[in-house]
Amino acid sequence: MLDVKRTRRLILLGQILDDRLRLKIREELGETYSPTSYHVASDTFPGYGYMTAMATLKPEQVEQVKPMFLEIAEGIIKEGISDDEFQRAREPQLQQLVQMRRDNRYWLTRVLPNCQSQPYRLEWCRSLVDDFTGIKKEELNDLAKTYLGGAKSITMGLLPELEKAPEGAGKAAAAGSVSK
């Protein structure tokens, strides 16, 4: 989190991964309604954060869909990010940031509570829109090569114990990938 420029770029990379998950798992295969991906940065532990990608699936779909998370991430590494998907991720983010800065909730929950002990947060809010506007596709491609896929990733499928499920309980499962 303390490297706010990298954190902002990883947030955008997470949105590109999210878009590819949606296109492949949801629209092409119709296997789940809500695949998602996002980046989480720690402001407590320097250099720590993770990228999560996940989907809720039927238990019988987990083994088929689980390898797709790494395949999609590795596709970003190999193919790079297209101009179209870069714009599809960046433009809504910019609109959201402009709106967020107009909302008291942003100032009251993100900036003001910590600005006395962490005065750099004031500069973060000042540079927010300009920094996001200045992000280049090539920066995200470089980050993908560093943080997505390969040995830094963990893929798992979580399945319910169906014989122990209470009467009427749902039978959803989850699959996903985490990059450290």
C-alpha positions in Angstrom: 0.0 0.0 0.0 2.8 2.4 0.8 3.9 2.2 -2.9 0.7 3.9 -3.9 1.6 4.2 -7.6 2.1 0.4 -7.8 -1.0 -0.3 -5.8 -3.1 1.8 -8.1 -1.7 0.0 -11.1 -2.4 -3.4 -9.5 -6.0 -2.3 -8.8 -6.4 -1.6 -12.5 -4.7 -4.9 -13.4 -7.2 -6.7 -11.1 -10.0 -5.1 -13.1 -8.5 -6.4 -16.4 -8.2 -9.9 -14.9 -11.8 -9.5 -13.7 -13.0 -8.6 -17.3 -11.2 -11.6 -18.8 -12.7 -13.9 -16.2 -16.2 -12.6 -17.0 -15.6 -13.0 -20.7 -14.3 -16.6 -20.4 -16.0 -18.2 -17.5 -19.3 -16.3 -17.5 -20.1 -15.4 -21.0 -18.3 -18.0 -23.1 -18.8 -21.0 -20.8 -21.9 -19.8 -18.9 -20.5 -21.6 -15.9 -21.0 -18.9 -13.3 -22.8 -15.6 -12.9 -20.2 -13.7 -10.9 -16.5 -14.4 -11.4 -14.4 -11.6 -9.9 -10.9 -10.4 -9.3 -9.4 -7.7 -7.2 -6.1 -6.5 -5.6 -5.7 -6.1 -1.8 -2.7 -4.1 -0.5 -1.7 -4.1 3.1 -1.0 -0.8 4.8 0.2 -2.7 7.9 2.8 -5.0 6.4 5.1 -3.3 3.9 5.4 -5.2 0.6 2.5 -7.5 1.3 -0.6 -7.7 -0.8 -2.5 -10.2 -3.0 -4.6 -10.5 -6.1 -7.6 -12.7 -5.8 -9.7 -14.2 -8.6 -12.7 -16.4 -7.7 -16.1 -17.6 -8.8 -19.0 -19.4 -7.2 -19.8 -22.6 -9.1 -21.7 -25.9 -9.0 -19.6 -28.5 -7.2 -19.3 -30.5 -10.4 -17.9 -27.5 -12.3 -15.0 -26.8 -9.9 -12.4 -29.1 -11.5 -13.2 -27.9 -15.0 -13.1 -24.2 -14.2 -10.3 -24.1 -11.6 -7.4 -24.3 -14.1 -8.9 -21.5 -16.2 -7.9 -18.9 -13.5 -4.2 -19.5 -14.1 -4.8 -19.9 -17.9 -6.5 -16.5 -18.0 -3.8 -14.9 -15.9 -1.0 -16.4 -18.0 -2.9 -15.2 -21.1 -2.4 -11.6 -19.9 1.3 -12.3 -19.4 1.7 -13.9 -22.8 -0.6 -11.8 -25.0 -0.5 -8.5 -23.1 -3.4 -6.2 -22.5 -5.3 -5.0 -25.6 -6.1 -1.3 -26.0 -9.8 -2.1 -25.8 -9.6 -4.0 -22.5 -7.3 -1.3 -21.0 -9.9 1.4 -21.9 -12.8 -0.8 -20.6 -11.0 -1.1 -17.2 -9.6 2.4 -17.0 -12.5 4.7 -18.0 -15.0 3.4 -15.4 -12.3 3.5 -12.8 -11.6 7.2 -13.6 -15.3 8.0 -13.5 -15.7 6.2 -10.1 -12.7 8.1 -8.7 -14.1 11.5 -9.7 -17.4 10.6 -8.1 -15.8 9.1 -5.0 -13.9 12.4 -4.3 -17.2 14.2 -4.4 -18.6 11.9 -1.7 -18.1 12.7 2.0 -17.8 9.0 2.7 -14.4 8.9 0.9 -13.1 11.9 2.9 -14.5 10.6 6.2 -13.4 7.0 5.9 -10.3 7.0 3.7 -8.5 10.3 4.1 -9.3 12.2 7.3 -9.1 9.4 10.0 -5.4 8.7 9.2 -4.1 12.0 7.9 -2.6 13.2 11.1 -0.5 10.1 11.8 0.0 9.4 8.1 0.2 12.8 6.4 1.3 11.2 3.1 -2.4 10.1 2.7 -3.2 13.8 1.9 -0.9 13.7 -1.1 -2.4 10.3 -2.1 -5.8 11.9 -2.4 -4.4 14.9 -4.3 -2.6 12.7 -6.8 -5.4 10.1 -7.2 -7.1 11.1 -10.4 -3.9 12.4 -12.2 -2.0 9.2 -11.3 -4.8 6.9 -12.6 -5.1 9.1 -15.7 -1.4 8.6 -16.3 -1.3 4.8 -16.1 0.1 3.2 -19.2 -0.9 -0.2 -20.6 2.8 -1.2 -20.7 3.1 -0.6 -16.9 0.2 -3.1 -16.4 1.8 -5.7 -18.7 5.1 -5.4 -16.7 3.2 -5.9 -13.4 1.3 -8.9 -14.9 4.7 -10.6 -15.6 5.8 -9.9 -12.1 2.7 -10.8 -10.1 0.4 -13.1 -12.1 0.7 -16.8 -12.7 3.5 -19.2 -12.1 5.1 -20.0 -8.8 3.5 -17.1 -7.0 0.0 -18.4 -7.5 -2.2 -20.8 -5.5 -5.3 -22.4 -7.0 -7.9 -24.1 -4.9 -11.4 -25.4 -5.1 -13.6 -25.4 -2.0 -16.3 -28.0 -2.0 -19.1 -28.5 0.6 -19.4 -31.7 2.5 -22.8 -32.6 1.0 -23.6 -35.4 3.4 -23.4 -33.0 6.3 -25.3 -30.1 4.8 -28.5 -29.3 6.6 -31.8 -29.8 4.9 -32.4 -27.1 2.2 -28.8 -25.8 2.3 -27.3 -24.5 -0.9 -24.8 -26.6 -2.9 -22.5 -23.9 -4.2 -18.8 -24.3 -4.4 -16.0 -21.8 -5.1 -12.8 -21.9 -7.1 -10.2 -19.3 -7.5 -6.6 -18.2 -7.6 -4.5 -16.0 -5.4 -1.2 -14.4 -6.5 1.1 -13.2 -3.8 
